[in-house]
Amino acid sequence: MTQRLRFLLDTNILIPLQDSYQVLEANLANFVRLAGVGGHQLLYHPATIADFERDPNADRRARSLQRVRQYDVLQQPAPCPWNTDATSPNDACDNEILFALECDAVHALVTEDRGIHAKAGARNLGDRVYTIQTAEDWLRRLHEPRHVVLPNIQDVPLHSLTPLLGSGFFDSLRDGYDGFDDWFRRKARENRMAWVYRDGGTDLAAICVYAVQSDEVINDEGVYLAGASLKLCTFKVGETVRGRKIGELFLKAAFRYATENTCEHVFIHANAERHDYLIRMLADFGFKEHGTYRGDLVLVKRHPQQPPDASAAQPLEYARQFFPHYRRDPAVRKFLIPIQPQFHAELFPDYRAVQRHLFGTSGSVGNAIKLAYLCHAQTKAISAGDVVLFYRTGDEKAITSVGVVDRFEMLTDAARIASLVSRRTVYGIDEIHRMAASLTKVILFRLVEHLPKPVSYDHLLSQRVVSGPIQSIRQVSDESFSRILAAAGR
């Protein structure tokens, strides 16, 4: 039986729900629908009433106060100790809501407020604070179970897409950029390229236009990036395919392209108001703000061709800043993780495709970089920043893939596990409930690469990396790790 979840709704979620004059965004409406399907509880915090009462619009204020009662109020939340006499009313309301989350009064908070997301991250609550989009994605995974075939992306010239300029897909880009059609056609004439995803194989659903530029001036202050840089000129994932991590798929393509074309930086311009989700995703992969350009934020990621010195950052932060580089020095532990073929295929659906090429007309290319692995292994020693090597049992009997651990937890709370892995994998809630019957190890990690040459069990035996069957997670020595990389062509 699916566990019923409790969602705390922030004021900016409740206002459109209460305002009958406001058309609901599709993902908010679907989130509410799916919450009803699953019997999940939508609550508001008592502090929200004070927030509504500060609304200067009298008619809207009255409507909000009258209609919010259709939702359940969070009963008797503990008073927030973070507030003082100097705390502003708005900050005090935010703090009260976050402290309720800290006290485990609910499973998750849903808000579009960037300030609350930042405060939650500072208090180690970030993984339990959702946007509308990610909350809807979580409930879709719980209540719309289906096997999603992870998408191919195609590398195409813009001129092949100009017949589609009149379609609705480009409307939001056109609204945000005067002269978008002229720009698009001009770049098509220059043979500009783009990565695209077509929903169902036909309809354009996502696009990332890119270009390599040299000594490019990137902001209004005249700062330039020396040498070759990869610019992501246009980046859009359509409403119909959000939640499939296609944004991460485009980043995976961008990082590989930057590596192969010796680009030392990857950068993008983004509107701070309209592209909040994109900006936060990019920050998680090492993009940093470098001023503004014509009102848009400029986000730049270093992409050095040679891995920086290990002293540049702690292991996890190093992987975040310099991905796909990662620390592999003796200070970092390495673990071998056995995984059965059927679970390997689910976790790494791009493995076969990568063994051929990143782009292709057959097979599927996996989307997410950030993934989750659940098991009941005895190990308790894994930490953020550790390196994990995935060993495919059964058919291949070989090490195939390398990752860096984001987080390691030991849990029996199925809802807590689901909240951690919901953005990382396609585990079904029933599977999670079965696993959570006993202490479950949750390994959140960033997939670095699939090895050019899988390293076979026979080779591991001959090199004394292992002395017998690989049946559970085990730590490997630095010397053994070096032998594995050498055999893999790394």
C-alpha positions as CSV (number, residue, x, y, z in Angstrom):
1,M,0.0,0.0,0.0
2,T,1.4,3.4,-0.9
3,Q,2.2,5.6,2.1
4,R,0.2,8.8,2.3
5,L,2.5,11.8,2.2
6,R,2.0,15.2,3.9
7,F,2.9,18.3,1.8
8,L,3.2,21.8,3.3
9,L,2.2,24.4,0.7
10,D,3.9,27.8,0.8
11,T,2.0,31.0,0.2
12,N,3.1,31.3,-3.4
13,I,1.5,27.9,-4.1
14,L,-1.7,28.6,-2.3
15,I,-2.4,32.0,-3.9
16,P,-3.0,30.6,-7.4
17,L,-4.9,27.7,-6.0
18,Q,-7.2,30.1,-4.2
19,D,-7.5,32.8,-6.9
20,S,-10.4,31.8,-9.2
21,Y,-9.3,34.5,-11.6
22,Q,-5.9,32.9,-12.2
23,V,-5.4,30.1,-14.6
24,L,-3.5,27.3,-13.0
25,E,-0.2,26.2,-14.5
26,A,-0.6,22.6,-15.9
27,N,2.0,21.1,-13.5
28,L,0.4,22.7,-10.4
29,A,-3.0,21.4,-11.4
30,N,-1.7,18.0,-12.0
31,F,0.2,18.0,-8.7
32,V,-3.1,18.7,-6.9
33,R,-4.9,16.0,-8.9
34,L,-2.2,13.4,-8.2
35,A,-2.3,14.3,-4.5
36,G,-6.0,13.5,-4.6
37,V,-5.4,10.3,-6.4
38,G,-2.9,9.1,-3.8
39,G,-4.8,10.4,-0.8
40,H,-1.9,12.7,0.1
41,Q,-2.5,15.6,2.5
42,L,-2.0,19.2,1.4
43,L,-1.6,21.5,4.4
44,Y,-0.9,25.2,5.1
45,H,1.0,26.6,8.0
46,P,-0.8,29.0,10.4
47,A,1.9,31.6,9.6
48,T,0.5,31.7,6.1
49,I,-2.7,33.4,7.4
50,A,-0.5,36.3,8.5
51,D,1.1,36.3,5.1
52,F,-2.3,36.5,3.4
53,E,-3.3,39.3,5.7
54,R,-0.4,41.4,4.5
55,D,-1.7,41.3,0.9
56,P,-2.5,44.9,-0.1
57,N,-5.1,43.7,-2.6
58,A,-8.3,43.7,-0.4
59,D,-10.4,41.6,-2.7
60,R,-7.7,38.9,-3.3
61,R,-6.9,39.0,0.4
62,A,-10.5,38.2,1.3
63,R,-10.7,35.4,-1.3
64,S,-7.5,33.8,-0.1
65,L,-8.5,33.9,3.6
66,Q,-11.9,32.5,2.8
67,R,-10.8,29.7,0.5
68,V,-7.6,28.5,2.2
69,R,-9.8,26.8,4.7
70,Q,-10.5,24.0,2.2
71,Y,-7.1,22.7,3.0
72,D,-6.0,21.3,6.4
73,V,-4.0,23.5,8.7
74,L,-0.9,22.2,10.3
75,Q,-1.9,21.6,13.9
76,Q,0.1,23.1,16.7
77,P,3.5,23.5,15.0
78,A,6.4,24.1,17.4
79,P,7.3,27.8,17.6
80,C,10.4,28.7,15.6
81,P,13.4,29.5,17.7
82,W,15.2,31.2,14.7
83,N,13.0,34.3,14.9
84,T,13.9,37.4,16.9
85,D,12.4,40.8,17.3
86,A,14.6,42.0,14.4
87,T,13.3,39.3,12.0
88,S,11.0,40.8,9.3
89,P,7.4,39.5,9.0
90,N,8.2,37.8,5.7
91,D,11.4,36.1,7.0
92,A,9.6,35.1,10.1
93,C,6.9,33.4,8.1
94,D,9.5,31.6,6.0
95,N,11.3,30.5,9.1
96,E,8.2,29.1,10.8
97,I,7.4,27.1,7.7
98,L,11.0,25.7,7.4
99,F,11.1,24.9,11.1
100,A,8.0,22.8,10.7
101,L,9.9,20.8,8.1
102,E,12.9,20.6,10.4
103,C,10.6,19.2,13.1
104,D,9.3,16.5,10.6
105,A,5.7,17.8,10.8
106,V,5.5,17.0,7.1
107,H,7.3,15.0,4.5
108,A,8.0,17.9,2.1
109,L,7.5,21.6,1.5
110,V,6.4,22.9,-2.0
111,T,7.4,26.4,-2.9
112,E,8.6,28.5,-5.8
113,D,10.3,31.0,-3.5
114,R,14.1,31.0,-4.3
115,G,14.9,32.5,-1.0
116,I,13.3,29.6,0.9
117,H,15.1,27.1,-1.3
118,A,18.4,28.9,-0.4
119,K,17.6,28.9,3.3
120,A,16.6,25.2,3.2
121,G,19.9,24.4,1.6
122,A,21.8,26.3,4.3
123,R,19.9,24.2,7.0
124,N,20.4,20.9,5.2
125,L,16.7,20.7,4.3
126,G,17.2,21.2,0.6
127,D,16.3,17.7,-0.5
128,R,12.9,18.0,1.1
129,V,11.9,21.3,-0.5
130,Y,10.4,20.9,-3.9
131,T,9.3,23.2,-6.7
132,I,5.9,22.6,-8.3
133,Q,7.6,20.8,-11.2
134,T,9.7,18.4,-9.0
135,A,6.8,17.7,-6.6
136,E,4.6,16.8,-9.6
137,D,7.4,14.6,-11.0
138,W,7.6,12.8,-7.6
139,L,3.8,12.1,-7.6
140,R,3.9,11.0,-11.2
141,R,6.5,8.4,-10.4
142,L,4.3,7.2,-7.5
143,H,1.0,7.1,-9.3
144,E,1.6,6.9,-13.0
145,P,4.0,3.9,-13.0
146,R,5.3,3.1,-16.4
147,H,8.6,2.2,-17.9
148,V,10.0,5.3,-19.5
149,V,12.4,4.7,-22.4
150,L,15.1,7.2,-21.9
151,P,15.5,9.4,-24.9
152,N,17.8,9.7,-27.8
153,I,19.0,13.2,-28.6
154,Q,19.9,14.1,-32.1
155,D,22.5,16.6,-33.3
156,V,20.9,18.6,-36.1
157,P,21.5,21.8,-38.1
158,L,19.1,24.7,-37.2
159,H,18.0,24.9,-40.8
160,S,16.3,21.5,-40.5
161,L,14.1,23.1,-37.8
162,T,13.1,26.3,-39.5
163,P,9.9,24.8,-40.8
164,L,8.8,24.3,-37.2
165,L,9.4,28.0,-36.1
166,G,5.6,28.6,-36.3
167,S,4.9,25.8,-33.9
168,G,3.8,26.5,-30.3
169,F,7.1,25.0,-29.0
170,F,9.0,28.1,-29.8
171,D,6.4,30.6,-28.3
172,S,8.1,30.9,-24.9
173,L,11.4,31.6,-26.5
174,R,9.9,34.1,-28.8
175,D,8.1,35.8,-25.9
176,G,11.4,36.1,-24.0
177,Y,13.6,37.4,-26.9
178,D,12.5,40.1,-29.3
179,G,13.5,39.1,-32.8
180,F,13.9,35.4,-31.9
181,D,12.8,34.2,-35.3
182,D,15.3,36.5,-37.1
183,W,18.1,35.4,-34.8
184,F,17.1,31.7,-35.4
185,R,17.1,32.1,-39.2
186,R,20.4,34.1,-39.2
187,K,22.1,31.3,-37.2
188,A,20.6,28.7,-39.4
189,R,22.3,30.4,-42.4
190,E,25.6,30.1,-40.4
191,N,25.0,26.3,-40.0
192,R,24.5,26.6,-36.2
193,M,23.8,23.2,-34.6
194,A,21.5,22.0,-31.9
195,W,20.8,19.0,-29.8
196,V,17.1,18.1,-29.9
197,Y,14.7,15.6,-28.3
198,R,11.5,14.5,-30.1
199,D,8.7,13.2,-28.0
200,G,7.5,10.0,-29.4
201,G,10.2,10.2,-32.0
202,T,8.5,12.9,-34.0
203,D,7.3,16.1,-32.1
204,L,10.0,18.6,-31.1
205,A,10.0,18.7,-27.3
206,A,13.4,20.0,-26.2
207,I,16.3,21.9,-27.7
208,C,19.8,23.1,-26.8
209,V,21.4,25.3,-29.4
210,Y,25.2,25.4,-29.0
211,A,28.3,27.0,-30.5
212,V,32.1,27.0,-29.9
213,Q,33.4,30.6,-29.5
214,S,36.9,31.9,-29.0
215,D,38.0,34.7,-26.6
216,E,34.3,35.5,-26.1
217,V,33.1,38.6,-24.2
218,I,30.4,37.2,-21.9
219,N,29.0,40.1,-19.9
220,D,28.3,43.8,-19.8
221,E,31.5,44.5,-17.9
222,G,33.6,43.2,-20.9
223,V,34.9,40.1,-19.2
224,Y,36.0,37.5,-21.7
225,L,36.8,33.8,-21.6
226,A,40.3,33.1,-23.0
227,G,40.5,30.4,-25.7
228,A,37.7,28.2,-26.9
229,S,34.4,28.0,-24.9
230,L,31.2,26.2,-25.5
231,K,28.1,28.5,-25.4
232,L,24.7,27.0,-24.8
233,C,22.7,29.6,-26.7
234,T,19.2,28.4,-26.3
235,F,18.1,25.8,-23.7
236,K,14.5,24.7,-23.5
237,V,12.8,21.5,-22.2
238,G,9.1,21.6,-23.1
239,E,6.2,21.1,-20.7
240,T,5.3,17.7,-22.1
241,V,8.6,16.0,-21.2
242,R,9.7,17.7,-18.0
243,G,10.6,15.3,-15.3
244,R,12.6,13.1,-17.6
245,K,15.9,14.8,-16.8
246,I,16.5,15.9,-20.4
247,G,18.2,18.9,-19.0
248,E,20.9,16.7,-17.5
249,L,21.0,14.8,-20.8
250,F,21.9,18.0,-22.6
251,L,24.5,18.8,-20.0
252,K,26.0,15.3,-20.5
253,A,26.2,16.0,-24.2
254,A,27.7,19.5,-23.6
255,F,30.4,18.2,-21.2
256,R,31.4,15.5,-23.6
257,Y,31.4,17.9,-26.6
258,A,33.5,20.4,-24.6
259,T,36.0,17.7,-23.7
260,E,36.4,16.5,-27.3
261,N,36.7,20.0,-28.7
262,T,39.1,21.3,-26.0
263,C,36.8,23.9,-24.6
264,E,38.0,25.3,-21.3
265,H,34.6,26.7,-20.3
266,V,30.9,26.1,-20.8
267,F,28.6,29.1,-20.4
268,I,25.0,30.2,-20.8
269,H,22.8,33.4,-20.4
270,A,19.7,32.9,-18.3
271,N,16.8,35.1,-17.1
272,A,16.8,35.0,-13.3
273,E,13.0,35.2,-13.1
274,R,11.9,32.8,-15.8
275,H,14.8,30.2,-15.6
276,D,15.1,29.6,-11.8
277,Y,14.9,25.8,-12.1
278,L,17.5,25.8,-14.9
279,I,19.8,28.1,-12.9
280,R,19.7,25.9,-9.8
281,M,20.4,22.8,-11.9
282,L,23.4,24.4,-13.5
283,A,24.7,25.6,-10.1
284,D,24.7,21.9,-9.0
285,F,27.1,21.1,-11.8
286,G,29.5,23.9,-11.1
287,F,28.2,26.8,-13.0
288,K,28.8,30.1,-11.3
289,E,27.5,33.6,-11.8
290,H,29.8,36.0,-13.8
291,G,27.8,39.2,-14.0
292,T,25.0,40.0,-16.4
293,Y,24.5,40.5,-20.1
294,R,21.6,42.7,-21.2
295,G,19.7,41.9,-18.0
296,D,20.3,38.1,-18.0
297,L,22.6,36.3,-15.6
298,V,25.8,34.9,-17.1
299,L,26.6,31.4,-15.8
300,V,30.0,29.9,-16.4
301,K,31.5,26.5,-15.7
302,R,35.2,25.8,-15.8
303,H,35.9,22.7,-18.0
304,P,39.7,22.2,-17.7
305,Q,41.1,19.6,-20.1
306,Q,43.5,18.4,-17.4
307,P,42.1,17.6,-13.9
308,P,43.0,20.4,-11.4
309,D,45.2,19.5,-8.5
310,A,43.4,17.5,-5.8
311,S,43.9,20.4,-3.3
312,A,41.5,22.5,-5.3
313,A,38.4,21.3,-3.4
314,Q,37.1,18.5,-1.2
315,P,36.1,15.3,-3.2
316,L,32.4,16.0,-3.7
317,E,32.9,19.7,-4.3
318,Y,35.7,18.9,-6.7
319,A,33.3,16.6,-8.7
320,R,30.6,19.3,-8.7
321,Q,33.0,22.1,-9.9
322,F,35.0,20.2,-12.4
323,F,32.7,17.4,-13.6
324,P,33.4,15.1,-15.4
325,H,36.8,15.2,-13.6
326,Y,36.8,13.7,-10.2
327,R,39.3,13.1,-7.4
328,R,41.0,9.7,-7.4
329,D,44.0,10.4,-5.2
330,P,44.8,8.1,-2.1
331,A,42.7,10.4,0.2
332,V,39.6,9.2,-1.6
333,R,38.2,5.7,-1.0
334,K,37.1,3.4,-3.8
335,F,34.3,0.9,-3.7
336,L,33.3,-2.0,-5.9
337,I,29.5,-2.4,-6.2
338,P,28.0,-5.6,-7.8
339,I,24.7,-5.0,-9.7
340,Q,22.6,-7.5,-11.5
341,P,22.1,-7.1,-15.3
342,Q,18.4,-6.2,-15.1
343,F,19.1,-3.5,-12.5
344,H,22.2,-2.3,-14.4
345,A,20.0,-1.9,-17.5
346,E,17.5,0.2,-15.5
347,L,20.1,2.4,-13.8
348,F,22.3,2.8,-16.9
349,P,20.1,2.6,-20.0
350,D,22.7,4.6,-21.9
351,Y,25.4,2.0,-21.3
352,R,25.0,0.1,-24.6
353,A,24.6,3.4,-26.6
354,V,27.7,4.9,-25.1
355,Q,29.7,1.8,-26.0
356,R,28.7,2.6,-29.6
357,H,28.4,6.5,-29.7
358,L,26.8,9.2,-27.7
359,F,24.5,10.1,-30.6
360,G,22.8,7.5,-32.8
361,T,19.6,6.6,-34.5
362,S,19.2,3.3,-32.6
363,G,19.2,2.4,-28.9
364,S,18.5,4.8,-26.1
365,V,20.7,7.4,-24.5
366,G,20.2,7.7,-20.7
367,N,19.3,11.1,-19.4
368,A,20.3,11.7,-15.8
369,I,23.8,12.3,-14.5
370,K,22.6,12.1,-10.8
371,L,21.3,8.7,-9.9
372,A,20.4,6.5,-7.0
373,Y,21.3,2.9,-5.9
374,L,19.5,1.0,-3.2
375,C,20.7,-2.1,-1.5
376,H,20.9,-4.1,1.8
377,A,24.7,-4.5,1.8
378,Q,26.5,-4.7,5.1
379,T,28.7,-1.7,4.4
380,K,28.3,1.4,6.5
381,A,31.5,3.1,5.5
382,I,30.6,5.0,2.2
383,S,30.8,8.8,2.3
384,A,30.2,11.7,0.0
385,G,33.0,12.1,-2.5
386,D,33.9,8.4,-2.5
387,V,34.4,6.7,-5.9
388,V,32.1,3.8,-6.8
389,L,32.8,1.2,-9.5
390,F,29.8,-0.7,-10.8
391,Y,30.4,-4.4,-11.6
392,R,27.8,-5.9,-13.8
393,T,27.2,-9.5,-12.7
394,G,25.6,-12.4,-14.7
395,D,26.1,-11.8,-18.4
396,E,29.1,-9.5,-18.6
397,K,30.9,-10.1,-15.3
398,A,32.8,-6.8,-15.7
399,I,33.3,-3.4,-14.2
400,T,31.5,-1.0,-16.5
401,S,30.9,2.4,-14.9
402,V,32.3,4.9,-12.5
403,G,30.5,7.3,-10.2
404,V,31.1,9.8,-7.3
405,V,29.0,9.5,-4.2
406,D,26.8,12.5,-3.5
407,R,25.3,11.2,-0.3
408,F,25.0,8.0,1.7
409,E,22.0,7.2,4.0
410,M,20.8,4.1,6.0
411,L,17.0,4.3,6.2
412,T,13.9,2.2,6.9
413,D,11.4,5.1,6.2
414,A,10.0,4.4,2.7
415,A,8.7,7.9,2.3
416,R,12.1,9.4,3.2
417,I,13.8,7.0,0.8
418,A,11.3,8.0,-1.9
419,S,11.9,11.7,-1.3
420,L,15.7,11.2,-1.7
421,V,15.6,9.1,-4.9
422,S,12.5,10.6,-6.6
423,R,14.7,12.9,-8.7
424,R,17.3,10.3,-9.4
425,T,15.8,7.1,-10.6
426,V,12.6,5.3,-11.6
427,Y,12.2,3.1,-8.5
428,G,8.6,2.3,-7.9
429,I,7.1,3.1,-4.5
430,D,6.1,-0.6,-4.0
431,E,9.7,-1.7,-4.6
432,I,10.8,0.9,-2.1
433,H,8.3,-0.2,0.5
434,R,9.5,-3.8,0.1
435,M,13.1,-2.8,0.5
436,A,12.4,-0.5,3.5
437,A,11.2,-3.5,5.5
438,S,14.8,-3.8,6.5
439,L,17.6,-1.2,6.8
440,T,18.2,0.1,3.3
441,K,21.4,1.7,2.1
442,V,20.8,4.6,-0.2
443,I,23.7,5.7,-2.4
444,L,23.1,8.9,-4.3
445,F,25.8,9.4,-6.9
446,R,26.9,11.2,-10.0
447,L,27.6,9.0,-13.0
448,V,31.1,10.1,-14.3
449,E,31.4,7.7,-17.2
450,H,31.0,4.2,-18.7
451,L,34.5,2.8,-19.1
452,P,35.8,2.6,-22.7
453,K,36.7,-1.0,-22.1
454,P,34.8,-3.0,-19.4
455,V,37.2,-4.7,-17.0
456,S,36.4,-8.4,-16.8
457,Y,36.2,-10.6,-13.7
458,D,39.0,-12.8,-15.1
459,H,41.2,-9.8,-15.4
460,L,40.3,-8.7,-11.8
461,L,41.3,-12.2,-10.6
462,S,44.5,-12.3,-12.5
463,Q,45.5,-8.8,-11.2
464,R,44.6,-9.8,-7.7
465,V,42.0,-7.0,-7.4
466,V,39.6,-9.6,-6.1
467,S,40.2,-13.2,-4.8
468,G,36.8,-14.6,-5.4
469,P,33.2,-13.9,-6.5
470,I,32.0,-10.3,-6.2
471,Q,28.8,-10.6,-4.2
472,S,28.7,-7.5,-2.0
473,I,30.1,-4.0,-1.8
474,R,33.8,-4.0,-1.0
475,Q,36.5,-1.4,-0.8
476,V,39.4,-1.6,-3.2
477,S,42.9,-0.3,-2.7
478,D,44.4,2.6,-4.6
479,E,46.8,0.2,-6.3
480,S,43.9,-2.0,-7.4
481,F,42.0,1.0,-8.6
482,S,45.0,2.1,-10.8
483,R,45.1,-1.4,-12.3
484,I,41.4,-1.2,-13.1
485,L,41.7,2.2,-14.8
486,A,44.7,1.0,-16.8
487,A,42.8,-2.1,-18.1
488,A,39.8,0.2,-19.0
489,G,41.9,2.5,-21.1
490,R,41.9,5.3,-18.6
